[in-house]
C-alpha cells in the first residue's frame, strides 16, 4: 500500500551468527536507515518471530533457501 519497491528486515538481511557478515552490514546501517520512508521496531516479544504487539493476524510462514552465500526467502 505504500508503493515502495524494497524492504529491509534486519532479521533476514543480516546473518546474526556470522561475524563477517555483521562486520560488513552494521557499518552500513546509517546509510540504510537514513533513506527510509518508514521504520517499524518490534520491541515486544521474546524473539524475531513474536510479531507486533496489538496486531492479531495470522502471519505467512516463509520458506528459506541457502544458495552459496545468499539467504533467499
N, C-alpha and C positions, 0 to 999 in steps of 0.2 A: 504494500500500500504506500510505502514511502518512495517507491520507484528508484531505488538505489541498486546499483549493479553488484556491489561487493559487500560481504560481511566478514568481520574478523572476530574469531572466537578464540580467546587465549587457550582454553582447554583443549582445542583441537589444533590450533596453529603453532603452538609452542610445545615441543616434546618435553614435558616436565621432568622426566627422569633421564634426560640426555644433556649432560653438562655442556657439550659442544654446541648443541642447538640453542640452549638457553643463552649461552655466551654470545651467539650471533643475533638472536632475536630481541633480547631485553634491551640492548642499547638503541634499538630502533623504535621503542615504544613512544617516545616523544613525537617522532615523525608520524607514526601510525595514528595515535590518538589526537594529534594536532590538527588533522584534517577531517575529523569525523563529523557527521551530522547528528549522531545520537550515540550515547554510551549507556548501556544497561549494566548495572552491577548487581549481581545476585549475592547479597551479603548474608542471607539466612541459609540455614541448612548445614548438613554435615559434609557434603562433597558437591562436585560439579553436576551431579545427576539429581540433586534435590529439587530443582525447579525454582520458580519465582514465588515469593510469598504473596498470597491473595489471588493468585492465578490458578484456578482449578479446572484445567482442561487436560484431556489425555494428550500425551506427547508421542510423537512418532519415534519409534526406535530406528536408529540409523545403523547401517552396516558399514564396517570399516575394512579396508584392504590396504596392506602394506605392499608397495611396489618399489623395491630398491630403497631409496631414501625418502620416498613420498608416502604420506599417510592419506589415503583417499576416503572420503565419506560418501 
